C-alpha cells in the first residue's frame, strides 16, 4: 500500500512539473557567473588541476567517458568499453566522425585513437607538464611511472629540450615503456594496468586521460601548447570559446561541427561573467542578467525573513551538495609569524592526541555551517574524510556508511552528531596535564588566515572564533584570525604560518584512495601531507606512530584489487583509524541556497571527476523555479 501511495504521489508531482514546464520556455542562451577569485588560469587541459579551469575546459574537449545526472558513467568520445580479463586490460572504442576544430568551428584534423597516447605522453613527460596530473596514471597504468621517472632523469641530466623532443609515435621510448596501445584504423585505445582495477573507467572522465592531437603540437610546438590560448587551441567538445576578456567574461558558443550534435541538447551560447562577490551576482540576477545565483548568508536571511526582497521567498531552492568534502587540516610543523622560527608551543600541542581529540569532539560547527546554509545548517555536516557518493559496495551501500559504522556515528539530520561536550572536557583535561609537563603554555594560539579584503571571510572567521571559545574555553585555545594580501600559498602555506586550514577535496575518480592517499606518511605523492599538514616534519614519536598505523592500513587496502567490497571495508578501517586519532577533522559540505532557472536534477552530477559543469542536456525555464517546483523535480528524480 505504501508503494502504491508513493507512486501516486510521484505521478502527481510529475504532473505538476509537466504543467509548470509547459507554461515556461527553455533558455536558449545561458548567463552564469564565477567570482573573480576563480578566474581560469590555463587553457591547457592536461596541465590544470584547478576546478576553475576544468569547469570551462570540460565543455571544450571530449574525454572518453562522462557522467549522467545520477553520477553513472556515460559514454562520450568512446562508444563502448570493456575489460576482457577482469580489470587489468581496458579497451575503449571511439565514435566515428569526431574532429578537431578551431574556435570558429573550422575542422583541423580527425580525432584519432593515437591522440590519447599523445595526451598521456604529455602528462607523463616531466619536461612538458612538470608533475601535474601524473599520480593517477603513474599508479595505475603499467610502465607509466617508469616513463615519468625516465623523462625526469633525462631533463635533469641532458636538459629539458631532450625530453621535450620525445613523442608517443610507434617505436618511441613511450610506446616501448607505457601500457597503452592505439589503433587508428579500428579506433581502439587499450590500457594495460599494473593490476586489476575495476574502477579504472572512472579515471577516463578526468583530464589525465584526455586526448591531444600530435598535429596541434606540430603546429604550435611544445612550448606553444604548454601556454596555449583559447584562440590557438583545438576543440573537440560541445562548445568553442568565441570571446574572452580576463576577469570580465568568456562566451562559449555551440560548436557547429560537434560529432554528437543529434544526441546532445546544448545552449546557443553560455556567457560566464566574472563578478566581485555573491552580492554583486545577486544584483545581476535581479536585473535579469544572470540565470541563477548562489546566495550568501545575509541575502538568504533577508529573503527568508522578509526583511528584503521577500517576494522571492517562494523561489528559494536548496542546492545539491557539491563534490567537495571539507576538512579542518591541522598543521604539524608550523612557524611563527616570521615564517622561519618554529612555533614550538603549537607543534608540541598538536602532536598530542588528547589535544587533537578535544578539538574533534569539542567544536560545535553548527553556527559555522549557517554561514553557508542559514536555513538548514545541519545539512552541511560532514562525518567522514572521503566524500559521499564516491564509491559504493556491490549492494549499493555508500562507502562512507562503512566509515560511519566503524566510528559508531549514526546519521542524524536533527543534531550535530560528532559534538560531545563530555568527551571534549575529558580529553582537554588530559591534554592540559600532558602538555603542561612538556612546557606548553595555555591558551594555545590557533593561527587562522583569511584574505584581508574579504568582509565575508572576516565575518565567518568571527563565527569560528566563537565556536572555539564556546566549545573549549579561551583559557585553553584561542583562534586568532590573521590576514594575507593576495596569495594564501605564497604568504601563508609555504612559510608555514597557519595552524589550521579549512579546505575541500574532491575525488578525481571513484575510489577512496583518491582521498586517503593525500594524507599518508612519508609519501611524496600525498598532497596534503606535503603541502599542508607537514606531518613528515614533526618528530613526536606518538604522532609518527599514529600516522604510520593509518598509512599501513591504507597501503594494505590499496593492495586489494580483486574484491571491491573487501577493498572498501579495508579502506573504511584505515579512514576510521585516521579520524579516531584525529589526524584530520571532518568539517562540512557545501549545501547552499540559490535562485535559479536551471533544473538542478538534469545537470551532470558526480562526486568525482571534472564533468559537473558540462553545459549539455540541461532543462531550464525562462522564469525562476519555485521551491515547490524544484521539490517536485527532486522527488521525480529520486524515483527514477
C-alpha positions as CSV (number, residue, x, y, z in Angstrom):
1,X,0.0,0.0,0.0
2,X,2.8,2.4,0.8
3,X,4.4,1.7,-2.5
4,X,1.1,2.5,-4.3
5,X,0.7,5.7,-2.4
6,X,4.3,6.7,-3.2
7,X,3.7,6.1,-6.9
8,X,0.5,8.1,-6.8
9,X,2.4,11.0,-5.1
10,X,5.3,10.9,-7.6
11,X,2.8,10.9,-10.6
12,X,1.0,13.8,-9.1
13,X,4.3,15.7,-8.7
14,X,5.3,14.8,-12.2
15,X,2.0,16.2,-13.5
16,X,2.7,19.4,-11.6
17,X,6.2,19.6,-13.1
18,X,4.8,19.0,-16.6
19,X,2.2,21.7,-16.3
20,X,4.9,24.1,-15.0
21,X,7.3,23.2,-17.8
22,X,4.6,23.7,-20.4
23,X,3.9,27.2,-19.3
24,X,7.6,28.2,-19.5
25,X,10.1,28.5,-22.3
26,X,13.6,27.0,-22.2
27,X,16.6,29.2,-22.2
28,X,18.5,29.3,-25.5
29,X,21.3,31.4,-24.1
30,X,22.6,30.7,-20.6
31,X,24.1,33.5,-18.4
32,X,26.1,32.3,-15.5
33,X,29.0,33.6,-13.4
34,X,32.1,33.0,-11.3
35,X,33.7,35.2,-8.7
36,X,36.9,36.9,-9.8
37,X,38.9,34.7,-7.4
38,X,38.0,31.8,-9.6
39,X,39.2,33.1,-13.0
40,X,40.6,30.5,-15.3
41,X,44.4,30.3,-15.2
42,X,45.3,28.0,-18.1
43,X,43.7,26.7,-21.3
44,X,45.9,23.6,-21.3
45,X,43.6,20.9,-20.1
46,X,46.5,18.5,-19.4
47,X,48.3,20.9,-17.2
48,X,45.4,22.1,-15.0
49,X,44.5,20.7,-11.6
50,X,42.1,23.6,-10.7
51,X,38.3,23.3,-10.8
52,X,38.1,26.9,-12.0
53,X,39.9,25.8,-15.2
54,X,38.3,22.4,-15.7
55,X,34.8,23.7,-15.2
56,X,35.3,25.5,-18.5
57,X,37.6,23.1,-20.3
58,X,35.4,20.1,-19.9
59,X,33.0,21.8,-22.4
60,X,35.7,22.3,-25.0
61,X,37.3,18.8,-25.4
62,X,35.6,15.4,-25.0
63,X,37.1,12.7,-22.9
64,X,36.3,9.0,-23.3
65,X,33.6,9.0,-20.7
66,X,31.4,11.4,-18.8
67,X,28.7,11.1,-16.2
68,X,24.9,11.4,-16.3
69,X,22.7,13.3,-13.9
70,X,22.8,10.4,-11.4
71,X,26.6,10.1,-11.5
72,X,26.6,7.0,-13.5
73,X,29.4,6.6,-16.1
74,X,28.2,7.5,-19.6
75,X,29.7,7.0,-23.0
76,X,31.2,10.1,-24.6
77,X,34.1,10.0,-27.1
78,X,34.1,6.3,-26.6
79,X,31.1,4.4,-28.0
80,X,32.0,1.3,-25.9
81,X,34.5,0.0,-23.4
82,X,35.3,-3.4,-21.9
83,X,37.8,-5.4,-19.9
84,X,38.5,-8.9,-21.3
85,X,40.4,-10.0,-18.1
86,X,38.6,-8.7,-15.1
87,X,40.0,-5.2,-14.9
88,X,43.7,-5.4,-15.8
89,X,43.2,-4.5,-19.5
90,X,40.7,-2.0,-20.7
91,X,39.7,-1.4,-24.3
92,X,37.9,1.8,-25.4
93,X,36.4,2.1,-28.9
94,X,35.9,5.5,-30.3
95,X,32.9,7.0,-32.1
96,X,33.3,7.7,-35.8
97,X,33.3,11.1,-37.3
98,X,34.9,13.1,-34.5
99,X,37.1,16.0,-35.5
100,X,39.3,18.7,-34.0
101,X,38.3,22.2,-35.0
102,X,39.4,25.8,-34.2
103,X,37.4,28.4,-32.2
104,X,35.5,29.3,-35.4
105,X,34.4,25.7,-35.9
106,X,36.7,25.1,-38.8
107,X,37.9,21.4,-39.0
108,X,41.6,21.0,-38.4
109,X,42.0,17.2,-38.2
110,X,40.3,13.9,-37.4
111,X,40.2,12.8,-33.7
112,X,42.3,9.6,-33.7
113,X,42.9,6.9,-31.1
114,X,46.6,7.8,-31.1
115,X,45.6,11.3,-29.7
116,X,45.0,9.6,-26.4
117,X,48.6,8.2,-26.5
118,X,49.9,11.7,-27.3
119,X,47.9,13.2,-24.4
120,X,49.2,10.6,-22.0
121,X,52.8,11.1,-23.1
122,X,52.4,14.8,-22.5
123,X,51.0,14.2,-18.9
124,X,53.8,11.8,-18.0
125,X,56.6,13.8,-19.6
126,X,58.3,15.8,-16.8
127,X,59.7,18.4,-19.1
128,X,56.4,19.1,-20.7
129,X,54.0,19.0,-17.8
130,X,56.1,19.2,-14.7
131,X,54.4,16.7,-12.4
132,X,50.8,17.8,-13.0
133,X,48.1,15.0,-13.1
134,X,50.8,12.3,-13.0
135,X,49.8,10.5,-9.8
136,X,46.7,8.6,-11.2
137,X,48.2,7.2,-14.4
138,X,51.6,6.6,-12.8
139,X,49.9,4.4,-10.1
140,X,47.6,2.6,-12.4
141,X,49.0,2.2,-16.0
142,X,51.8,-0.3,-16.5
143,X,55.1,1.5,-17.1
144,X,53.7,5.0,-16.7
145,X,55.7,5.8,-13.6
146,X,58.8,4.4,-15.1
147,X,58.4,6.7,-18.1
148,X,57.7,9.7,-15.9
149,X,61.0,9.0,-14.0
150,X,62.8,8.4,-17.2
151,X,61.8,11.9,-18.5
152,X,62.6,13.5,-15.2
153,X,66.1,12.0,-15.2
154,X,66.6,12.9,-18.8
155,X,65.5,16.5,-18.1
156,X,67.9,16.8,-15.1
157,X,70.8,15.2,-17.0
158,X,70.5,16.3,-20.6
159,X,68.2,19.3,-20.3
160,X,64.5,19.9,-21.0
161,X,64.9,20.0,-24.7
162,X,65.9,16.3,-25.0
163,X,62.8,15.3,-23.0
164,X,60.5,17.8,-24.9
165,X,61.6,16.1,-28.2
166,X,60.0,12.8,-27.1
167,X,56.8,11.7,-28.7
168,X,54.3,8.8,-28.5
169,X,55.0,7.6,-32.0
170,X,55.3,4.0,-32.9
171,X,58.8,2.8,-31.9
172,X,59.3,5.6,-29.4
173,X,60.5,5.2,-25.8
174,X,57.0,6.0,-24.6
175,X,55.5,3.2,-26.8
176,X,58.1,0.8,-25.6
177,X,57.6,1.6,-21.9
178,X,53.9,2.5,-21.3
179,X,50.9,0.2,-21.2
180,X,48.8,2.0,-23.9
181,X,48.3,0.7,-27.4
182,X,46.2,2.5,-30.0
183,X,44.8,1.5,-33.4
184,X,43.7,4.5,-35.5
185,X,42.0,2.3,-38.1
186,X,40.0,0.4,-35.6
187,X,39.5,3.4,-33.3
188,X,40.6,1.5,-30.2
189,X,42.7,2.5,-27.2
190,X,43.9,-0.3,-25.0
191,X,45.3,0.4,-21.5
192,X,47.3,-2.3,-19.6
193,X,47.2,-1.7,-15.9
194,X,49.5,-2.7,-13.1
195,X,46.8,-4.8,-11.6
196,X,43.0,-5.5,-11.8
197,X,41.5,-2.1,-11.2
198,X,37.7,-2.2,-11.7
199,X,37.3,1.5,-11.1
200,X,39.7,2.5,-13.9
201,X,36.9,3.6,-16.3
202,X,36.0,6.4,-13.8
203,X,39.5,7.8,-14.4
204,X,38.5,8.2,-18.1
205,X,36.3,11.1,-17.1
206,X,39.4,13.0,-15.9
207,X,41.9,15.2,-17.8
208,X,44.9,12.9,-17.2
209,X,43.4,10.6,-19.9
210,X,42.3,13.3,-22.3
211,X,43.3,13.4,-26.0
212,X,45.9,15.7,-27.6
213,X,46.4,16.0,-31.4
214,X,50.0,15.4,-32.5
215,X,49.2,17.7,-35.4
216,X,48.5,20.6,-33.0
217,X,51.9,20.0,-31.3
218,X,53.5,20.2,-34.8
219,X,51.7,23.5,-35.4
220,X,52.3,25.3,-32.2
221,X,55.3,23.5,-30.7
222,X,55.8,22.1,-27.2
223,X,56.2,25.4,-25.5
224,X,53.3,26.8,-27.6
225,X,51.0,24.1,-26.3
226,X,52.2,24.5,-22.7
227,X,50.9,28.1,-22.9
228,X,48.1,27.5,-25.3
229,X,45.4,30.2,-25.6
230,X,41.7,29.9,-26.4
231,X,42.4,31.4,-29.8
232,X,45.0,28.8,-30.8
233,X,43.8,25.6,-29.1
234,X,41.9,22.9,-30.9
235,X,38.4,21.9,-29.8
236,X,36.5,18.6,-30.0
237,X,33.7,19.3,-27.5
238,X,30.2,20.7,-27.3
239,X,31.4,24.4,-27.3
240,X,34.2,26.6,-28.5
241,X,35.2,29.9,-26.9
242,X,34.3,32.9,-29.1
243,X,35.1,35.7,-26.6
244,X,37.3,36.1,-23.6
245,X,38.4,39.1,-21.6
246,X,40.3,38.2,-18.4
247,X,38.4,39.0,-15.2
248,X,35.5,40.2,-17.3
249,X,33.7,37.4,-19.2
250,X,34.0,34.5,-21.5
251,X,31.5,33.3,-24.1
252,X,31.1,29.6,-25.1
253,X,29.3,29.1,-28.4
254,X,27.7,25.9,-29.6
255,X,30.2,24.1,-31.8
256,X,28.9,23.8,-35.4
257,X,30.9,20.7,-36.1
258,X,30.2,18.7,-32.9
259,X,30.2,15.0,-33.6
260,X,27.3,14.4,-31.1
261,X,25.0,17.2,-32.2
262,X,22.0,15.0,-32.9
263,X,22.0,13.4,-29.4
264,X,23.1,16.4,-27.3
265,X,21.0,19.3,-26.1
266,X,23.1,22.5,-26.0
267,X,22.7,26.2,-25.4
268,X,23.4,28.5,-28.3
269,X,25.8,30.4,-26.0
270,X,27.0,30.2,-22.4
271,X,28.2,33.5,-21.1
272,X,30.3,33.3,-17.9
273,X,30.5,36.7,-16.2
274,X,33.2,37.4,-13.6
275,X,31.9,39.2,-10.5
276,X,33.4,40.6,-7.3
277,X,31.1,38.7,-4.9
278,X,27.9,36.8,-4.4
279,X,26.1,40.1,-3.5
280,X,27.1,41.5,-6.9
281,X,25.9,38.3,-8.6
282,X,22.6,38.7,-6.8
283,X,22.0,42.2,-8.1
284,X,22.7,40.9,-11.6
285,X,20.2,38.1,-11.2
286,X,17.6,40.6,-10.0
287,X,18.4,42.7,-13.1
288,X,17.8,39.7,-15.3
289,X,21.5,39.5,-16.3
290,X,22.1,36.1,-14.7
291,X,20.0,32.9,-14.8
292,X,21.0,31.6,-11.3
293,X,22.7,32.8,-8.2
294,X,24.1,31.2,-5.1
295,X,23.0,33.3,-2.0
296,X,25.3,34.5,0.7
297,X,24.1,34.3,4.3
298,X,22.9,38.0,4.5
299,X,20.9,37.8,1.3
300,X,19.4,34.5,2.1
301,X,18.3,35.6,5.5
302,X,16.9,38.8,4.2
303,X,14.7,36.9,1.6
304,X,13.7,34.2,4.1
305,X,12.8,36.5,6.9
306,X,11.1,39.0,4.6
307,X,13.4,42.0,5.5
308,X,14.4,42.4,1.9
309,X,13.1,41.0,-1.4
310,X,10.6,38.8,0.5
311,X,8.7,38.2,-2.7
312,X,11.5,35.9,-3.8
313,X,11.0,33.5,-0.8
314,X,8.8,31.2,-2.9
315,X,11.7,30.8,-5.3
316,X,14.3,29.8,-2.7
317,X,15.9,26.4,-3.6
318,X,18.3,24.4,-1.6
319,X,21.2,23.5,-3.9
320,X,22.6,20.0,-4.2
321,X,25.8,19.3,-2.4
322,X,29.0,19.9,-4.3
323,X,31.5,17.1,-4.6
324,X,33.9,18.7,-2.1
325,X,34.4,17.2,1.3
326,X,35.8,19.9,3.6
327,X,38.1,19.2,6.5
328,X,40.0,21.1,9.2
329,X,43.5,20.3,8.3
330,X,45.9,20.5,11.2
331,X,49.5,21.7,10.6
332,X,52.1,19.7,12.4
333,X,55.2,21.7,11.6
334,X,54.3,25.4,11.9
335,X,56.4,28.5,12.1
336,X,55.8,31.8,13.8
337,X,54.8,35.0,12.1
338,X,58.3,35.4,10.7
339,X,57.9,32.3,8.6
340,X,61.2,30.9,9.8
341,X,61.1,30.2,13.6
342,X,59.4,27.0,14.7
343,X,56.2,27.5,16.7
344,X,57.2,25.0,19.4
345,X,54.1,25.6,21.5
346,X,51.7,24.8,18.8
347,X,53.8,22.0,17.3
348,X,54.0,20.2,20.6
349,X,50.3,20.7,21.4
350,X,49.0,19.5,18.0
351,X,51.2,16.3,18.2
352,X,49.3,15.4,21.4
353,X,46.4,13.1,20.6
354,X,44.3,14.2,23.5
355,X,44.6,17.8,22.4
356,X,43.5,16.8,18.9
357,X,40.6,14.8,20.2
358,X,39.5,17.7,22.3
359,X,39.1,19.7,19.1
360,X,37.5,16.8,17.3
361,X,34.7,16.5,19.9
362,X,34.6,20.0,21.3
363,X,33.8,22.1,18.2
364,X,30.1,22.5,17.6
365,X,30.3,23.8,14.0
366,X,26.5,24.4,13.5
367,X,26.9,28.2,13.5
368,X,29.8,27.9,11.1
369,X,27.6,25.8,8.8
370,X,25.0,28.6,9.0
371,X,27.4,30.9,7.1
372,X,26.7,28.7,4.1
373,X,23.2,27.5,4.9
374,X,21.3,29.7,7.4
375,X,18.0,27.9,6.9
376,X,19.2,24.3,7.2
377,X,22.8,24.4,8.6
378,X,22.9,20.7,9.7
379,X,22.6,19.6,6.1
380,X,26.2,20.7,5.7
381,X,27.6,18.4,8.4
382,X,30.4,16.0,7.4
383,X,31.1,12.7,9.2
384,X,34.0,11.4,7.1
385,X,37.0,12.4,5.1
386,X,36.1,10.7,1.9
387,X,33.2,12.4,0.2
388,X,29.7,10.9,0.0
389,X,28.8,9.2,-3.3
390,X,32.3,8.5,-4.4
391,X,32.2,4.7,-4.1
392,X,29.6,2.0,-3.4
393,X,29.7,-1.6,-2.4
394,X,28.1,-4.3,-4.5
395,X,24.8,-4.0,-2.7
396,X,24.7,-0.2,-3.3
397,X,25.9,0.9,0.2
398,X,27.8,4.2,0.2
399,X,31.4,3.7,1.3
400,X,31.1,6.5,3.8
401,X,28.4,4.4,5.6
402,X,31.1,1.8,6.3
403,X,33.3,4.5,7.8
404,X,30.4,5.8,10.0
405,X,29.8,2.3,11.2
406,X,33.5,1.9,12.1
407,X,33.3,5.2,14.0
408,X,29.9,4.4,15.6
409,X,28.3,7.5,14.1
410,X,24.6,7.3,13.1
411,X,23.3,9.8,10.6
412,X,21.0,12.3,12.2
413,X,19.8,15.4,10.4
414,X,18.5,17.0,13.7
415,X,21.8,17.5,15.6
416,X,25.5,17.9,15.1
417,X,26.4,14.3,15.6
418,X,30.1,14.4,16.4
419,X,30.0,17.1,19.1
420,X,30.3,15.7,22.6
421,X,31.0,18.2,25.4
422,X,31.6,15.5,27.9
423,X,34.3,13.8,25.8
424,X,35.8,17.1,24.9
425,X,36.2,18.1,28.5
426,X,37.8,14.7,29.3
427,X,40.4,15.0,26.5
428,X,41.0,18.6,27.4
429,X,41.9,17.8,31.0
430,X,44.3,15.0,29.8
431,X,45.9,17.3,27.3
432,X,46.5,20.1,29.8
433,X,48.2,17.6,32.2
434,X,50.4,16.0,29.5
435,X,51.2,19.2,27.7
436,X,52.0,21.2,30.8
437,X,54.6,18.6,31.6
438,X,56.1,19.3,28.2
439,X,56.3,23.0,28.7
440,X,53.3,24.0,26.6
441,X,51.7,27.3,27.8
442,X,47.9,27.9,27.6
443,X,45.9,29.2,25.9
444,X,47.3,27.6,22.8
445,X,47.1,30.0,19.9
446,X,45.5,28.6,16.7
447,X,46.5,30.8,13.8
448,X,43.9,31.0,11.1
449,X,44.3,33.0,7.9
450,X,41.8,34.8,5.6
451,X,42.1,37.2,2.7
452,X,42.4,40.7,4.1
453,X,39.9,42.4,1.8
454,X,37.1,39.9,2.3
455,X,34.3,41.1,4.6
456,X,32.5,37.7,4.2
457,X,35.6,35.8,5.3
458,X,36.1,38.2,8.3
459,X,32.5,37.6,9.4
460,X,32.9,33.8,9.0
461,X,36.2,33.9,10.9
462,X,34.5,35.7,13.8
463,X,31.9,32.9,14.0
464,X,34.7,30.4,14.0
465,X,36.5,32.2,16.8
466,X,33.3,32.0,18.9
467,X,33.0,28.2,18.1
468,X,36.5,27.6,19.6
469,X,35.8,29.8,22.6
470,X,32.4,28.4,23.4
471,X,33.3,24.8,22.8
472,X,36.7,24.6,24.5
473,X,37.2,27.8,26.5
474,X,39.5,30.7,25.8
475,X,41.7,29.6,28.7
476,X,42.6,26.5,26.6
477,X,42.7,27.6,23.0
478,X,42.2,30.9,21.1
479,X,41.6,31.1,17.4
480,X,43.5,34.1,16.1
481,X,42.4,35.4,12.8
482,X,45.2,36.7,10.6
483,X,45.1,38.1,7.1
484,X,47.1,37.7,3.8
485,X,47.1,40.1,0.9
486,X,46.8,38.0,-2.3
487,X,48.3,34.5,-2.2
488,X,47.5,32.1,0.5
489,X,50.1,29.7,-0.9
490,X,53.0,32.1,-1.0
491,X,52.2,34.2,2.0
492,X,50.9,31.6,4.4
493,X,51.1,28.0,3.3
494,X,54.7,27.8,2.1
495,X,56.2,29.8,5.0
496,X,54.0,27.6,7.3
497,X,52.3,30.4,9.3
498,X,48.9,28.8,9.8
499,X,47.9,26.3,12.5
500,X,44.9,25.1,10.5
501,X,43.4,25.3,7.1
502,X,39.8,24.5,6.1
503,X,39.9,23.0,2.7
504,X,37.7,20.9,0.4
505,X,38.9,17.9,-1.6
506,X,37.0,16.4,-4.4
507,X,37.7,13.0,-5.9
508,X,39.1,12.6,-9.4
509,X,37.9,9.0,-9.7
510,X,35.6,6.6,-8.0
511,X,37.8,5.1,-5.2
512,X,38.6,6.1,-1.6
513,X,42.4,6.1,-2.3
514,X,41.8,9.4,-4.1
515,X,41.1,10.9,-0.7
516,X,43.1,8.8,1.8
517,X,46.2,8.8,-0.5
518,X,46.5,12.6,0.1
519,X,47.2,12.1,3.8
520,X,49.7,9.2,4.1
521,X,53.0,9.4,5.9
522,X,56.4,9.6,4.1
523,X,54.8,9.6,0.7
524,X,55.9,12.2,-1.9
525,X,52.6,11.9,-3.8
526,X,50.5,12.6,-0.7
527,X,49.3,16.2,-1.4
528,X,48.0,17.3,2.0
529,X,50.8,15.6,3.9
530,X,53.4,17.6,2.0
531,X,51.7,20.8,1.1
532,X,49.6,21.5,4.2
533,X,50.0,19.4,7.3
534,X,53.8,18.9,7.1
535,X,53.2,15.8,9.1
536,X,56.6,14.4,8.0
537,X,58.4,17.2,9.8
538,X,57.1,16.7,13.3
539,X,59.3,14.2,15.3
540,X,56.9,13.3,18.1
541,X,57.0,9.5,18.3
542,X,53.3,9.1,19.2
543,X,52.3,11.2,16.2
544,X,54.5,9.3,13.9
545,X,53.2,6.0,15.2
546,X,49.6,7.1,14.6
547,X,50.4,8.2,11.0
548,X,52.3,5.0,10.3
549,X,49.4,2.9,11.6
550,X,47.0,4.8,9.3
551,X,49.4,4.6,6.4
552,X,50.0,0.9,6.7
553,X,46.2,0.3,6.7
554,X,45.9,2.4,3.5
555,X,48.7,0.5,1.8
556,X,47.0,-2.8,2.7
557,X,43.6,-1.7,1.5
558,X,45.1,-0.3,-1.8
559,X,46.6,-3.8,-2.5
560,X,43.2,-5.4,-2.6
561,X,42.1,-5.3,-6.2
562,X,40.1,-8.4,-6.9
563,X,37.3,-7.9,-4.3
564,X,35.9,-4.3,-4.2
565,X,33.8,-5.0,-1.1
566,X,36.8,-6.2,0.8
567,X,38.8,-3.2,-0.5
568,X,36.2,-0.7,0.7
569,X,35.9,-2.4,4.1
570,X,39.7,-2.2,4.5
571,X,39.7,1.5,3.4
572,X,36.9,2.2,5.9
573,X,39.1,0.8,8.7
574,X,42.0,2.9,7.6
575,X,39.8,6.1,7.4
576,X,38.3,5.3,10.8
577,X,41.9,5.0,12.2
578,X,42.8,8.4,10.8
579,X,39.7,10.0,12.4
580,X,40.0,8.2,15.7
581,X,43.5,9.6,16.0
582,X,42.0,13.0,14.9
583,X,44.8,13.5,12.4
584,X,42.3,15.4,10.3
585,X,38.9,16.7,11.5
586,X,35.9,16.4,9.1
587,X,34.1,19.7,8.7
588,X,31.4,20.3,6.1
589,X,29.8,20.1,2.7
590,X,28.7,23.0,0.6
591,X,24.9,22.9,0.6
592,X,23.8,26.4,0.0
593,X,20.6,28.1,-1.3
594,X,20.0,29.6,-4.7
595,X,17.6,31.3,-7.1
596,X,17.7,29.5,-10.4
597,X,16.1,29.0,-13.8
598,X,18.0,25.7,-14.1
599,X,16.6,22.3,-13.2
600,X,19.5,21.1,-11.0
601,X,18.4,17.5,-11.4
602,X,19.2,17.4,-15.1
603,X,22.8,18.6,-14.8
604,X,25.7,16.2,-14.7
605,X,26.0,15.2,-11.1
606,X,29.0,13.2,-9.9
607,X,31.0,13.3,-6.7
608,X,34.3,12.7,-8.6
609,X,35.9,13.9,-11.7
610,X,35.5,17.1,-13.7
611,X,32.3,16.7,-15.6
612,X,29.8,18.5,-13.4
613,X,30.0,21.8,-15.4
614,X,29.2,20.4,-18.8
615,X,26.5,22.5,-20.2
616,X,24.7,19.7,-22.0
617,X,21.2,18.2,-21.6
618,X,20.1,20.8,-19.1
619,X,16.4,21.6,-18.6
620,X,15.7,25.3,-17.9
621,X,12.9,27.8,-17.6
622,X,12.8,31.4,-18.6
623,X,11.4,32.2,-15.1
624,X,12.9,31.1,-11.8
625,X,11.7,27.8,-10.4
626,X,9.7,27.9,-7.2
627,X,10.6,25.9,-4.2
628,X,7.5,23.7,-4.8
629,X,8.5,23.1,-8.4
630,X,12.1,22.1,-7.5
631,X,10.9,19.8,-4.7
632,X,8.7,18.1,-7.2
633,X,11.6,17.7,-9.6
634,X,13.7,16.3,-6.8
635,X,11.0,13.8,-6.0
636,X,10.7,12.7,-9.6
637,X,14.5,12.4,-9.8
638,X,14.6,10.2,-6.7
639,X,12.0,7.9,-8.2
640,X,14.0,7.3,-11.4
